[in-house]
Each structure stands twice: as structure tokens, then as C-alpha cells.
Amino acid sequence: MTRTLWLLRHAPVLAEAGLCYGAADIEADAEATLAAARRIAPQLPRGAALRSSPLRRCAALAGAIAALRPELRLAHDARLAEMDFGAWEGRPWSSIAREELDAWTADFADARAGSHGESVRAFMARVGQAYDEWRAGEGDALWVAHAGVLRAVALLHRGVRCPRDAAGWPSGGLPFGEWQVVELPAAAA
């Protein structure tokens, strides 16, 4: 039997465009949050596990989905939180010195973002732990998470535990309030 992992990105945040807000607990637009919940709730399989980043922008969306589908089991999971960008948190990306960004991307897997934030390797390890747990048999699930988490899952699903360099990090991304589906064939389950 195929198992499905639904990956839903939170709604647009109430912050200026271009702001670095990985681990910052910023709220999302309430109307867009409710609209996203209403779009996805009828699509979800009965009995799916509902997991959410504990950050407000995701927790609010997961709560709205749970209100529409109370039979889904909701749990907040810190492993699904966005990457911590350290000293860069709350700053416009454009204000971060090119030298700082270059130093981070030069040692992309192991350098700590924003000097004291999280490394990509540590981020991938915690998301990977949640992903491995799902693969081991949790069944169908919806994760309400962040763009970075969704990109990490894309890598993990392809068997990449940590990209060697910044060029290996998936570009683009899922729009706010949209979802994608990862399927695990029965043979891999």
C-alpha cells in the first residue's frame, strides 16, 4: 500500500518582503491561513497524522485544518521548524554582508548560518529524523511546515542526506499556502 506525505507551506507572513525569518516566530495572514486550510482539508485521507512546526505561522494553519477535520491527530513537532539563521534573523537579506553569505555558502553543509545559527547538516539531520520516522510506518501524514523543510524533504526523498554545497540545495519553492505530495511505494515502506 502506498503511503503519502502531504507537505503544506504556511500562508504569507505578516512581515516585509525580503526579511530573513527562519526561526523567528512570525504570524501568517489569518485570512490566507483559513483559505489554505479550507482548500486542503477535504483532500486529506481519513486518519492521516497531522504534524506541524510549532512556529505560529504553521501552528495556526494546522489548527485551522484540525478544526475542519477533527478526526486528524494533530501534534506539533519541533523538527519541522524552519532553519535558524542566527544573527541574520529579523534582518532584511539585502542588509547581510556579501562576505557573510559567501563564507556560509563556501562551507554550506557545516557553517552555522548567521555565525551562531544552524548548519545545513544539523537542519537536515533533524528534518531527516522526522522523515525517517514517517517512512518507518507512520502512515499517511500532512506536515504543515516551511519552505526550507519542504526543500529538505525533497532532498531526503531523493536519498540526499545533506547537500555537499549550496548548488545542491533545491531552488525555487512552493508558494505560500500550497502543497505537494510525496509518495512512498509499498515496497519502500
Secondary structure, 3 states (H helix, E strand, C coil): CCEEEEEEECCCECCCCCECCCCCCCCECHHHHHHHHHHHHHHCCCCCEEEECCCHHHHHHHHHHHHHCCCCEEEECHHHCCCCCHHHCCCEHHHCCHHHHHHHHHCCCCCECCCCCCEHHHHHHHHHHHHHHHHHHHCCEEEEECHHHHHHHHHHHCCCCCCCCHHHCCCCCCCCCCEEEEEECHHHC
